[in-house]
């Protein structure tokens, strides 16, 4: 996962736009922007930064970011 995050960081650092459909919390936590489609992707829930999602709709992401900060 770390290698993939590094590659994506190099791409975006060089000005590329990268769109990823992902459920892995490490990937989501490292995103610039998240579009949350909710459980099963059935409905639009929120669009914001990972921190903003964690503050509102993202209980799992909030818990993950809290653990990662330790």
N, CA, C, O and CB atoms as a CASP TS submission, in Angstrom:
PFRMAT TS
TARGET T0000
AUTHOR 0000-0000-0000
METHOD Language model
MODEL 1
PARENT N/A
ATOM      1  N   UNK     1       0.832  -1.184   0.000  1.00  0.00           N
ATOM      2  CA  UNK     1       0.000   0.000   0.000  1.00  0.00           C
ATOM      3  C   UNK     1       0.876   1.246   0.000  1.00  0.00           C
ATOM      4  O   UNK     1       0.586   2.210  -0.709  1.00  0.00           O
ATOM      5  CB  UNK     1      -0.946  -0.001   1.209  1.00  0.00           C
ATOM      6  N   UNK     2       1.951   1.230   0.795  1.00  0.00           N
ATOM      7  CA  UNK     2       2.832   2.402   0.889  1.00  0.00           C
ATOM      8  C   UNK     2       3.384   2.745  -0.485  1.00  0.00           C
ATOM      9  O   UNK     2       3.462   3.923  -0.835  1.00  0.00           O
ATOM     10  CB  UNK     2       3.991   2.145   1.885  1.00  0.00           C
ATOM     11  N   UNK     3       3.776   1.730  -1.285  1.00  0.00           N
ATOM     12  CA  UNK     3       4.318   1.980  -2.621  1.00  0.00           C
ATOM     13  C   UNK     3       3.279   2.643  -3.506  1.00  0.00           C
ATOM     14  O   UNK     3       3.591   3.587  -4.232  1.00  0.00           O
ATOM     15  CB  UNK     3       4.800   0.675  -3.262  1.00  0.00           C
ATOM     16  N   UNK     4       2.049   2.158  -3.452  1.00  0.00           N
ATOM     17  CA  UNK     4       0.976   2.751  -4.256  1.00  0.00           C
ATOM     18  C   UNK     4       0.743   4.204  -3.850  1.00  0.00           C
ATOM     19  O   UNK     4       0.584   5.071  -4.710  1.00  0.00           O
ATOM     20  CB  UNK     4      -0.329   1.940  -4.103  1.00  0.00           C
ATOM     21  N   UNK     5       0.722   4.472  -2.555  1.00  0.00           N
ATOM     22  CA  UNK     5       0.540   5.848  -2.090  1.00  0.00           C
ATOM     23  C   UNK     5       1.684   6.751  -2.557  1.00  0.00           C
ATOM     24  O   UNK     5       1.457   7.909  -2.908  1.00  0.00           O
ATOM     25  CB  UNK     5       0.436   5.881  -0.561  1.00  0.00           C
ATOM     26  N   UNK     6       2.906   6.226  -2.561  1.00  0.00           N
ATOM     27  CA  UNK     6       4.052   7.011  -3.041  1.00  0.00           C
ATOM     28  C   UNK     6       3.928   7.322  -4.529  1.00  0.00           C
ATOM     29  O   UNK     6       4.200   8.444  -4.954  1.00  0.00           O
ATOM     30  CB  UNK     6       5.363   6.261  -2.774  1.00  0.00           C
ATOM     31  N   UNK     7       3.518   6.332  -5.323  1.00  0.00           N
ATOM     32  CA  UNK     7       3.342   6.537  -6.765  1.00  0.00           C
ATOM     33  C   UNK     7       2.246   7.574  -7.018  1.00  0.00           C
ATOM     34  O   UNK     7       2.419   8.474  -7.839  1.00  0.00           O
ATOM     35  CB  UNK     7       2.995   5.197  -7.473  1.00  0.00           C
ATOM     36  N   UNK     8       1.138   7.449  -6.326  1.00  0.00           N
ATOM     37  CA  UNK     8       0.056   8.418  -6.491  1.00  0.00           C
ATOM     38  C   UNK     8       0.505   9.816  -6.070  1.00  0.00           C
ATOM     39  O   UNK     8       0.124  10.807  -6.694  1.00  0.00           O
ATOM     40  CB  UNK     8      -1.174   7.990  -5.678  1.00  0.00           C
ATOM     41  N   UNK     9       1.311   9.895  -5.016  1.00  0.00           N
ATOM     42  CA  UNK     9       1.852  11.176  -4.575  1.00  0.00           C
ATOM     43  C   UNK     9       2.753  11.803  -5.626  1.00  0.00           C
ATOM     44  O   UNK     9       2.715  13.016  -5.833  1.00  0.00           O
ATOM     45  CB  UNK     9       2.618  11.001  -3.282  1.00  0.00           C
ATOM     46  N   UNK    10       3.559  10.991  -6.287  1.00  0.00           N
ATOM     47  CA  UNK    10       4.413  11.517  -7.363  1.00  0.00           C
ATOM     48  C   UNK    10       3.563  11.993  -8.535  1.00  0.00           C
ATOM     49  O   UNK    10       3.853  13.040  -9.114  1.00  0.00           O
ATOM     50  CB  UNK    10       5.417  10.442  -7.838  1.00  0.00           C
ATOM     51  N   UNK    11       2.537  11.259  -8.891  1.00  0.00           N
ATOM     52  CA  UNK    11       1.667  11.659  -9.995  1.00  0.00           C
ATOM     53  C   UNK    11       0.992  12.995  -9.711  1.00  0.00           C
ATOM     54  O   UNK    11       1.022  13.905 -10.541  1.00  0.00           O
ATOM     55  CB  UNK    11       0.613  10.586 -10.256  1.00  0.00           C
ATOM     56  N   UNK    12       0.383  13.107  -8.535  1.00  0.00           N
ATOM     57  CA  UNK    12      -0.305  14.356  -8.211  1.00  0.00           C
ATOM     58  C   UNK    12       0.688  15.491  -7.993  1.00  0.00           C
ATOM     59  O   UNK    12       0.380  16.649  -8.274  1.00  0.00           O
ATOM     60  CB  UNK    12      -1.177  14.176  -6.966  1.00  0.00           C
ATOM     61  N   UNK    13       1.876  15.164  -7.494  1.00  0.00           N
ATOM     62  CA  UNK    13       2.920  16.171  -7.323  1.00  0.00           C
ATOM     63  C   UNK    13       3.394  16.751  -8.639  1.00  0.00           C
ATOM     64  O   UNK    13       3.884  17.879  -8.694  1.00  0.00           O
ATOM     65  CB  UNK    13       4.087  15.580  -6.588  1.00  0.00           C
ATOM     66  N   UNK    14       3.245  15.970  -9.700  1.00  0.00           N
ATOM     67  CA  UNK    14       3.610  16.427 -11.040  1.00  0.00           C
ATOM     68  C   UNK    14       2.425  17.041 -11.783  1.00  0.00           C
ATOM     69  O   UNK    14       2.508  17.297 -12.984  1.00  0.00           O
ATOM     70  CB  UNK    14       4.176  15.271 -11.846  1.00  0.00           C
ATOM     71  N   UNK    15       1.328  17.278 -11.071  1.00  0.00           N
ATOM     72  CA  UNK    15       0.189  17.960 -11.667  1.00  0.00           C
ATOM     73  C   UNK    15      -0.888  17.063 -12.235  1.00  0.00           C
ATOM     74  O   UNK    15      -1.870  17.563 -12.784  1.00  0.00           O
ATOM     75  CB  UNK    15       0.661  18.836 -12.721  1.00  0.00           C
ATOM     76  N   UNK    16      -0.737  15.745 -12.121  1.00  0.00           N
ATOM     77  CA  UNK    16      -1.743  14.825 -12.656  1.00  0.00           C
ATOM     78  C   UNK    16      -2.971  14.790 -11.746  1.00  0.00           C
ATOM     79  O   UNK    16      -2.868  14.994 -10.537  1.00  0.00           O
ATOM     80  CB  UNK    16      -1.153  13.406 -12.814  1.00  0.00           C
ATOM     81  N   UNK    17      -4.107  14.534 -12.336  1.00  0.00           N
ATOM     82  CA  UNK    17      -5.333  14.286 -11.586  1.00  0.00           C
ATOM     83  C   UNK    17      -5.524  12.780 -11.527  1.00  0.00           C
ATOM     84  O   UNK    17      -5.469  12.103 -12.553  1.00  0.00           O
ATOM     85  CB  UNK    17      -6.576  15.001 -12.240  1.00  0.00           C
ATOM     86  N   UNK    18      -5.745  12.259 -10.335  1.00  0.00           N
ATOM     87  CA  UNK    18      -5.918  10.816 -10.151  1.00  0.00           C
ATOM     88  C   UNK    18      -7.264  10.586  -9.482  1.00  0.00           C
ATOM     89  O   UNK    18      -7.556  11.176  -8.442  1.00  0.00           O
ATOM     90  CB  UNK    18      -4.750  10.198  -9.300  1.00  0.00           C
ATOM     91  N   UNK    19      -8.080   9.728 -10.081  1.00  0.00           N
ATOM     92  CA  UNK    19      -9.371   9.359  -9.509  1.00  0.00           C
ATOM     93  C   UNK    19      -9.285   7.880  -9.144  1.00  0.00           C
ATOM     94  O   UNK    19      -8.944   7.042  -9.980  1.00  0.00           O
ATOM     95  CB  UNK    19     -10.564   9.646 -10.512  1.00  0.00           C
ATOM     96  N   UNK    20      -9.598   7.570  -7.889  1.00  0.00           N
ATOM     97  CA  UNK    20      -9.502   6.201  -7.397  1.00  0.00           C
ATOM     98  C   UNK    20     -10.815   5.841  -6.718  1.00  0.00           C
ATOM     99  O   UNK    20     -11.331   6.601  -5.899  1.00  0.00           O
ATOM    100  CB  UNK    20      -8.300   6.032  -6.418  1.00  0.00           C
ATOM    101  N   UNK    21     -11.345   4.685  -7.063  1.00  0.00           N
ATOM    102  CA  UNK    21     -12.507   4.151  -6.351  1.00  0.00           C
ATOM    103  C   UNK    21     -11.934   3.167  -5.347  1.00  0.00           C
ATOM    104  O   UNK    21     -11.342   2.156  -5.726  1.00  0.00           O
ATOM    105  CB  UNK    21     -13.572   3.462  -7.333  1.00  0.00           C
ATOM    106  N   UNK    22     -12.111   3.462  -4.069  1.00  0.00           N
ATOM    107  CA  UNK    22     -11.377   2.702  -3.052  1.00  0.00           C
ATOM    108  C   UNK    22     -12.165   2.592  -1.759  1.00  0.00           C
ATOM    109  O   UNK    22     -12.973   3.459  -1.428  1.00  0.00           O
ATOM    110  CB  UNK    22     -10.027   3.350  -2.778  1.00  0.00           C
ATOM    111  N   UNK    23     -11.915   1.510  -1.033  1.00  0.00           N
ATOM    112  CA  UNK    23     -12.534   1.286   0.270  1.00  0.00           C
ATOM    113  C   UNK    23     -11.486   1.217   1.376  1.00  0.00           C
ATOM    114  O   UNK    23     -11.833   1.210   2.557  1.00  0.00           O
ATOM    115  CB  UNK    23     -13.360   0.002   0.252  1.00  0.00           C
ATOM    116  N   UNK    24     -10.209   1.168   1.004  1.00  0.00           N
ATOM    117  CA  UNK    24      -9.131   1.080   1.980  1.00  0.00           C
ATOM    118  C   UNK    24      -8.979   2.410   2.712  1.00  0.00           C
ATOM    119  O   UNK    24      -8.825   3.456   2.083  1.00  0.00           O
ATOM    120  CB  UNK    24      -7.808   0.685   1.295  1.00  0.00           C
ATOM    121  N   UNK    25      -9.023   2.366   4.040  1.00  0.00           N
ATOM    122  CA  UNK    25      -9.000   3.601   4.820  1.00  0.00           C
ATOM    123  C   UNK    25      -7.682   4.351   4.707  1.00  0.00           C
ATOM    124  O   UNK    25      -7.680   5.580   4.779  1.00  0.00           O
ATOM    125  CB  UNK    25      -9.278   3.296   6.262  1.00  0.00           C
ATOM    126  N   UNK    26      -6.548   3.652   4.530  1.00  0.00           N
ATOM    127  CA  UNK    26      -5.270   4.348   4.322  1.00  0.00           C
ATOM    128  C   UNK    26      -5.314   5.164   3.039  1.00  0.00           C
ATOM    129  O   UNK    26      -4.853   6.305   3.011  1.00  0.00           O
ATOM    130  CB  UNK    26      -4.098   3.340   4.272  1.00  0.00           C
ATOM    131  N   UNK    27      -5.859   4.593   1.992  1.00  0.00           N
ATOM    132  CA  UNK    27      -5.962   5.295   0.710  1.00  0.00           C
ATOM    133  C   UNK    27      -6.881   6.511   0.850  1.00  0.00           C
ATOM    134  O   UNK    27      -6.555   7.600   0.377  1.00  0.00           O
ATOM    135  CB  UNK    27      -6.490   4.342  -0.397  1.00  0.00           C
ATOM    136  N   UNK    28      -8.016   6.321   1.493  1.00  0.00           N
ATOM    137  CA  UNK    28      -8.968   7.419   1.672  1.00  0.00           C
ATOM    138  C   UNK    28      -8.356   8.526   2.530  1.00  0.00           C
ATOM    139  O   UNK    28      -8.512   9.708   2.224  1.00  0.00           O
ATOM    140  CB  UNK    28     -10.275   6.904   2.316  1.00  0.00           C
ATOM    141  N   UNK    29      -7.662   8.146   3.598  1.00  0.00           N
ATOM    142  CA  UNK    29      -7.061   9.132   4.501  1.00  0.00           C
ATOM    143  C   UNK    29      -6.003   9.978   3.800  1.00  0.00           C
ATOM    144  O   UNK    29      -5.748  11.110   4.213  1.00  0.00           O
ATOM    145  CB  UNK    29      -6.444   8.432   5.705  1.00  0.00           C
ATOM    146  N   UNK    30      -5.382   9.446   2.744  1.00  0.00           N
ATOM    147  CA  UNK    30      -4.340  10.171   2.017  1.00  0.00           C
ATOM    148  C   UNK    30      -4.862  10.939   0.810  1.00  0.00           C
ATOM    149  O   UNK    30      -4.084  11.555   0.082  1.00  0.00           O
ATOM    150  CB  UNK    30      -3.281   9.213   1.569  1.00  0.00           C
ATOM    151  N   UNK    31      -6.163  10.907   0.595  1.00  0.00           N
ATOM    152  CA  UNK    31      -6.754  11.600  -0.549  1.00  0.00           C
ATOM    153  C   UNK    31      -6.820  13.105  -0.302  1.00  0.00           C
ATOM    154  O   UNK    31      -6.868  13.555   0.843  1.00  0.00           O
ATOM    155  CB  UNK    31      -8.156  11.051  -0.841  1.00  0.00           C
ATOM    156  N   UNK    32      -6.821  13.869  -1.381  1.00  0.00           N
ATOM    157  CA  UNK    32      -7.048  15.311  -1.282  1.00  0.00           C
ATOM    158  C   UNK    32      -8.531  15.607  -1.113  1.00  0.00           C
ATOM    159  O   UNK    32      -8.910  16.566  -0.441  1.00  0.00           O
ATOM    160  CB  UNK    32      -6.499  16.034  -2.525  1.00  0.00           C
ATOM    161  N   UNK    33      -9.370  14.773  -1.730  1.00  0.00           N
ATOM    162  CA  UNK    33     -10.802  15.005  -1.745  1.00  0.00           C
ATOM    163  C   UNK    33     -11.515  13.658  -1.803  1.00  0.00           C
ATOM    164  O   UNK    33     -11.053  12.740  -2.480  1.00  0.00           O
ATOM    165  CB  UNK    33     -11.210  15.909  -2.943  1.00  0.00           C
ATOM    166  N   UNK    34     -12.622  13.538  -1.107  1.00  0.00           N
ATOM    167  CA  UNK    34     -13.383  12.289  -1.046  1.00  0.00           C
ATOM    168  C   UNK    34     -14.818  12.549  -1.477  1.00  0.00           C
ATOM    169  O   UNK    34     -15.428  13.544  -1.085  1.00  0.00           O
ATOM    170  CB  UNK    34     -13.344  11.680   0.382  1.00  0.00           C
ATOM    171  N   UNK    35     -15.344  11.645  -2.285  1.00  0.00           N
ATOM    172  CA  UNK    35     -16.774  11.625  -2.590  1.00  0.00           C
ATOM    173  C   UNK    35     -17.294  10.338  -1.954  1.00  0.00           C
ATOM    174  O   UNK    35     -17.003   9.244  -2.437  1.00  0.00           O
ATOM    175  CB  UNK    35     -17.068  11.686  -4.174  1.00  0.00           C
ATOM    176  N   UNK    36     -18.048  10.464  -0.891  1.00  0.00           N
ATOM    177  CA  UNK    36     -18.551   9.315  -0.139  1.00  0.00           C
ATOM    178  C   UNK    36     -19.904   8.913  -0.695  1.00  0.00           C
ATOM    179  O   UNK    36     -20.866   9.679  -0.641  1.00  0.00           O
ATOM    180  CB  UNK    36     -18.654   9.635   1.376  1.00  0.00           C
ATOM    181  N   UNK    37     -19.967   7.700  -1.230  1.00  0.00           N
ATOM    182  CA  UNK    37     -21.210   7.195  -1.807  1.00  0.00           C
ATOM    183  C   UNK    37     -21.969   6.294  -0.830  1.00  0.00           C
ATOM    184  O   UNK    37     -22.962   5.670  -1.205  1.00  0.00           O
ATOM    185  CB  UNK    37     -20.915   6.431  -3.092  1.00  0.00           C
ATOM    186  N   UNK    38     -21.506   6.227   0.419  1.00  0.00           N
ATOM    187  CA  UNK    38     -22.214   5.469   1.444  1.00  0.00           C
ATOM    188  C   UNK    38     -22.035   3.978   1.299  1.00  0.00           C
ATOM    189  O   UNK    38     -21.387   3.507   0.364  1.00  0.00           O
ATOM    190  CB  UNK    38     -23.667   5.797   1.411  1.00  0.00           C
ATOM    191  N   UNK    39     -22.617   3.226   2.236  1.00  0.00           N
ATOM    192  CA  UNK    39     -22.514   1.772   2.201  1.00  0.00           C
ATOM    193  C   UNK    39     -23.085   1.203   0.902  1.00  0.00           C
ATOM    194  O   UNK    39     -24.231   1.479   0.548  1.00  0.00           O
ATOM    195  CB  UNK    39     -23.235   1.163   3.402  1.00  0.00           C
ATOM    196  N   UNK    40     -22.296   0.426   0.214  1.00  0.00           N
ATOM    197  CA  UNK    40     -22.743  -0.180  -1.033  1.00  0.00           C
ATOM    198  C   UNK    40     -22.759   0.769  -2.212  1.00  0.00           C
ATOM    199  O   UNK    40     -23.117   0.363  -3.317  1.00  0.00           O
ATOM    200  CB  UNK    40     -24.093  -0.742  -0.850  1.00  0.00           C
ATOM    201  N   UNK    41     -22.381   2.025  -2.008  1.00  0.00           N
ATOM    202  CA  UNK    41     -22.338   2.980  -3.109  1.00  0.00           C
ATOM    203  C   UNK    41     -23.703   3.357  -3.660  1.00  0.00           C
ATOM    204  O   UNK    41     -23.814   3.809  -4.799  1.00  0.00           O
ATOM    205  CB  UNK    41     -21.511   2.429  -4.207  1.00  0.00           C
ATOM    206  N   UNK    42     -24.732   3.175  -2.862  1.00  0.00           N
ATOM    207  CA  UNK    42     -26.080   3.390  -3.360  1.00  0.00           C
ATOM    208  C   UNK    42     -26.571   4.819  -3.363  1.00  0.00           C
ATOM    209  O   UNK    42     -27.522   5.142  -4.076  1.00  0.00           O
ATOM    210  CB  UNK    42     -26.993   2.601  -2.581  1.00  0.00           C
ATOM    211  N   UNK    43     -25.939   5.691  -2.576  1.00  0.00           N
ATOM    212  CA  UNK    43     -26.422   7.062  -2.526  1.00  0.00           C
ATOM    213  C   UNK    43     -25.276   8.014  -2.194  1.00  0.00           C
ATOM    214  O   UNK    43     -24.293   7.622  -1.564  1.00  0.00           O
ATOM    215  CB  UNK    43     -27.555   7.199  -1.495  1.00  0.00           C
ATOM    216  N   UNK    44     -25.410   9.249  -2.617  1.00  0.00           N
ATOM    217  CA  UNK    44     -24.422  10.283  -2.333  1.00  0.00           C
ATOM    218  C   UNK    44     -24.551  10.680  -0.866  1.00  0.00           C
ATOM    219  O   UNK    44     -25.639  11.031  -0.409  1.00  0.00           O
ATOM    220  CB  UNK    44     -24.610  11.522  -3.271  1.00  0.00           C
ATOM    221  N   UNK    45     -23.433  10.626  -0.119  1.00  0.00           N
ATOM    222  CA  UNK    45     -23.460  10.975   1.297  1.00  0.00           C
ATOM    223  C   UNK    45     -22.782  12.313   1.548  1.00  0.00           C
ATOM    224  O   UNK    45     -23.344  13.177   2.220  1.00  0.00           O
ATOM    225  CB  UNK    45     -22.790   9.887   2.125  1.00  0.00           C
ATOM    226  N   UNK    46     -21.563  12.494   1.008  1.00  0.00           N
ATOM    227  CA  UNK    46     -20.820  13.722   1.267  1.00  0.00           C
ATOM    228  C   UNK    46     -19.675  13.864   0.276  1.00  0.00           C
ATOM    229  O   UNK    46     -19.254  12.888  -0.343  1.00  0.00           O
ATOM    230  CB  UNK    46     -20.286  13.741   2.707  1.00  0.00           C
ATOM    231  N   UNK    47     -19.175  15.089   0.131  1.00  0.00           N
ATOM    232  CA  UNK    47     -17.982  15.358  -0.653  1.00  0.00           C
ATOM    233  C   UNK    47     -17.178  16.418   0.089  1.00  0.00           C
ATOM    234  O   UNK    47     -17.671  17.515   0.354  1.00  0.00           O
ATOM    235  CB  UNK    47     -18.339  15.820  -2.111  1.00  0.00           C
ATOM    236  N   UNK    48     -15.934  16.078   0.420  1.00  0.00           N
ATOM    237  CA  UNK    48     -15.103  16.968   1.230  1.00  0.00           C
ATOM    238  C   UNK    48     -13.705  16.368   1.361  1.00  0.00           C
ATOM    239  O   UNK    48     -13.388  15.358   0.732  1.00  0.00           O
ATOM    240  CB  UNK    48     -15.737  17.204   2.635  1.00  0.00           C
ATOM    241  N   UNK    49     -12.881  17.002   2.184  1.00  0.00           N
ATOM    242  CA  UNK    49     -11.572  16.429   2.500  1.00  0.00           C
ATOM    243  C   UNK    49     -11.771  15.236   3.431  1.00  0.00           C
ATOM    244  O   UNK    49     -12.835  15.101   4.035  1.00  0.00           O
ATOM    245  CB  UNK    49     -10.629  17.496   3.151  1.00  0.00           C
ATOM    246  N   UNK    50     -10.760  14.364   3.559  1.00  0.00           N
ATOM    247  CA  UNK    50     -10.910  13.247   4.500  1.00  0.00           C
ATOM    248  C   UNK    50     -11.230  13.713   5.926  1.00  0.00           C
ATOM    249  O   UNK    50     -12.065  13.108   6.598  1.00  0.00           O
ATOM    250  CB  UNK    50      -9.638  12.412   4.512  1.00  0.00           C
ATOM    251  N   UNK    51     -10.575  14.781   6.391  1.00  0.00           N
ATOM    252  CA  UNK    51     -10.839  15.280   7.748  1.00  0.00           C
ATOM    253  C   UNK    51     -12.274  15.765   7.895  1.00  0.00           C
ATOM    254  O   UNK    51     -12.908  15.524   8.921  1.00  0.00           O
ATOM    255  CB  UNK    51      -9.871  16.414   8.098  1.00  0.00           C
ATOM    256  N   UNK    52     -12.791  16.449   6.874  1.00  0.00           N
ATOM    257  CA  UNK    52     -14.178  16.936   6.931  1.00  0.00           C
ATOM    258  C   UNK    52     -15.161  15.771   6.899  1.00  0.00           C
ATOM    259  O   UNK    52     -16.172  15.794   7.601  1.00  0.00           O
ATOM    260  CB  UNK    52     -14.464  17.900   5.760  1.00  0.00           C
ATOM    261  N   UNK    53     -14.874  14.756   6.093  1.00  0.00           N
ATOM    262  CA  UNK    53     -15.726  13.566   6.056  1.00  0.00           C
ATOM    263  C   UNK    53     -15.720  12.897   7.428  1.00  0.00           C
ATOM    264  O   UNK    53     -16.766  12.496   7.938  1.00  0.00           O
ATOM    265  CB  UNK    53     -15.248  12.570   4.955  1.00  0.00           C
ATOM    266  N   UNK    54     -14.524  12.781   8.025  1.00  0.00           N
ATOM    267  CA  UNK    54     -14.407  12.148   9.340  1.00  0.00           C
ATOM    268  C   UNK    54     -15.202  12.910  10.388  1.00  0.00           C
ATOM    269  O   UNK    54     -15.750  12.304  11.309  1.00  0.00           O
ATOM    270  CB  UNK    54     -12.939  12.057   9.761  1.00  0.00           C
ATOM    271  N   UNK    55     -15.273  14.237  10.261  1.00  0.00           N
ATOM    272  CA  UNK    55     -16.018  15.056  11.223  1.00  0.00           C
ATOM    273  C   UNK    55     -17.523  14.921  11.074  1.00  0.00           C
ATOM    274  O   UNK    55     -18.263  15.187  12.021  1.00  0.00           O
ATOM    275  CB  UNK    55     -15.632  16.504  11.073  1.00  0.00           C
ATOM    276  N   UNK    56     -17.991  14.511   9.895  1.00  0.00           N
ATOM    277  CA  UNK    56     -19.434  14.473   9.667  1.00  0.00           C
ATOM    278  C   UNK    56     -19.940  13.052   9.446  1.00  0.00           C
ATOM    279  O   UNK    56     -20.545  12.466  10.344  1.00  0.00           O
ATOM    280  CB  UNK    56     -19.794  15.338   8.472  1.00  0.00           C
ATOM    281  N   UNK    57     -19.705  12.500   8.282  1.00  0.00           N
ATOM    282  CA  UNK    57     -20.333  11.242   7.894  1.00  0.00           C
ATOM    283  C   UNK    57     -19.479  10.009   8.137  1.00  0.00           C
ATOM    284  O   UNK    57     -19.989   8.890   8.076  1.00  0.00           O
ATOM    285  CB  UNK    57     -20.695  11.297   6.465  1.00  0.00           C
ATOM    286  N   UNK    58     -18.184  10.189   8.412  1.00  0.00           N
ATOM    287  CA  UNK    58     -17.281   9.048   8.358  1.00  0.00           C
ATOM    288  C   UNK    58     -16.792   8.507   9.679  1.00  0.00           C
ATOM    289  O   UNK    58     -15.641   8.740  10.048  1.00  0.00           O
ATOM    290  CB  UNK    58     -16.137   9.403   7.572  1.00  0.00           C
ATOM    291  N   UNK    59     -17.628   7.793  10.399  1.00  0.00           N
ATOM    292  CA  UNK    59     -17.231   7.222  11.684  1.00  0.00           C
ATOM    293  C   UNK    59     -16.002   6.329  11.531  1.00  0.00           C
ATOM    294  O   UNK    59     -15.061   6.458  12.313  1.00  0.00           O
ATOM    295  CB  UNK    59     -18.388   6.425  12.294  1.00  0.00           C
ATOM    296  N   UNK    60     -15.982   5.429  10.548  1.00  0.00           N
ATOM    297  CA  UNK    60     -14.845   4.524  10.353  1.00  0.00           C
ATOM    298  C   UNK    60     -13.584   5.298  10.001  1.00  0.00           C
ATOM    299  O   UNK    60     -12.509   4.995  10.519  1.00  0.00           O
ATOM    300  CB  UNK    60     -15.154   3.503   9.254  1.00  0.00           C
ATOM    301  N   UNK    61     -13.700   6.288   9.131  1.00  0.00           N
ATOM    302  CA  UNK    61     -12.546   7.088   8.752  1.00  0.00           C
ATOM    303  C   UNK    61     -12.048   7.900   9.940  1.00  0.00           C
ATOM    304  O   UNK    61     -10.839   8.024  10.131  1.00  0.00           O
ATOM    305  CB  UNK    61     -12.892   8.012   7.579  1.00  0.00           C
ATOM    306  N   UNK    62     -12.942   8.449  10.733  1.00  0.00           N
ATOM    307  CA  UNK    62     -12.557   9.219  11.921  1.00  0.00           C
ATOM    308  C   UNK    62     -11.748   8.338  12.874  1.00  0.00           C
ATOM    309  O   UNK    62     -10.709   8.764  13.379  1.00  0.00           O
ATOM    310  CB  UNK    62     -13.813   9.787  12.641  1.00  0.00           C
ATOM    311  N   UNK    63     -12.217   7.119  13.122  1.00  0.00           N
ATOM    312  CA  UNK    63     -11.500   6.201  13.998  1.00  0.00           C
ATOM    313  C   UNK    63     -10.128   5.844  13.426  1.00  0.00           C
ATOM    314  O   UNK    63      -9.152   5.747  14.169  1.00  0.00           O
ATOM    315  CB  UNK    63     -12.323   4.933  14.220  1.00  0.00           C
ATOM    316  N   UNK    64     -10.053   5.652  12.117  1.00  0.00           N
ATOM    317  CA  UNK    64      -8.793   5.321  11.454  1.00  0.00           C
ATOM    318  C   UNK    64      -7.806   6.482  11.565  1.00  0.00           C
ATOM    319  O   UNK    64      -6.640   6.265  11.892  1.00  0.00           O
ATOM    320  CB  UNK    64      -9.039   4.967   9.976  1.00  0.00           C
ATOM    321  N   UNK    65      -8.250   7.703  11.298  1.00  0.00           N
ATOM    322  CA  UNK    65      -7.368   8.873  11.378  1.00  0.00           C
ATOM    323  C   UNK    65      -6.880   9.077  12.815  1.00  0.00           C
ATOM    324  O   UNK    65      -5.736   9.483  13.021  1.00  0.00           O
ATOM    325  CB  UNK    65      -8.101  10.143  10.875  1.00  0.00           C
ATOM    326  N   UNK    66      -7.714   8.807  13.795  1.00  0.00           N
ATOM    327  CA  UNK    66      -7.329   8.940  15.201  1.00  0.00           C
ATOM    328  C   UNK    66      -6.241   7.935  15.551  1.00  0.00           C
ATOM    329  O   UNK    66      -5.269   8.283  16.222  1.00  0.00           O
ATOM    330  CB  UNK    66      -8.550   8.745  16.119  1.00  0.00           C
ATOM    331  N   UNK    67      -6.394   6.686  15.100  1.00  0.00           N
ATOM    332  CA  UNK    67      -5.369   5.664  15.352  1.00  0.00           C
ATOM    333  C   UNK    67      -4.071   6.008  14.658  1.00  0.00           C
ATOM    334  O   UNK    67      -3.000   5.813  15.232  1.00  0.00           O
ATOM    335  CB  UNK    67      -5.851   4.294  14.892  1.00  0.00           C
ATOM    336  N   UNK    68      -4.136   6.521  13.424  1.00  0.00           N
ATOM    337  CA  UNK    68      -2.946   6.840  12.646  1.00  0.00           C
ATOM    338  C   UNK    68      -2.172   8.002  13.255  1.00  0.00           C
ATOM    339  O   UNK    68      -0.957   8.088  13.080  1.00  0.00           O
ATOM    340  CB  UNK    68      -3.328   7.167  11.213  1.00  0.00           C
ATOM    341  N   UNK    69      -2.852   8.892  13.965  1.00  0.00           N
ATOM    342  CA  UNK    69      -2.206  10.064  14.560  1.00  0.00           C
ATOM    343  C   UNK    69      -1.401   9.709  15.808  1.00  0.00           C
ATOM    344  O   UNK    69      -0.572  10.501  16.256  1.00  0.00           O
ATOM    345  CB  UNK    69      -3.250  11.112  14.906  1.00  0.00           C
ATOM    346  N   UNK    70      -1.632   8.553  16.357  1.00  0.00           N
ATOM    347  CA  UNK    70      -0.930   8.150  17.598  1.00  0.00           C
ATOM    348  C   UNK    70       0.501   7.802  17.336  1.00  0.00           C
ATOM    349  O   UNK    70       1.229   7.445  18.263  1.00  0.00           O
ATOM    350  CB  UNK    70      -1.618   6.968  18.250  1.00  0.00           C
TER
END
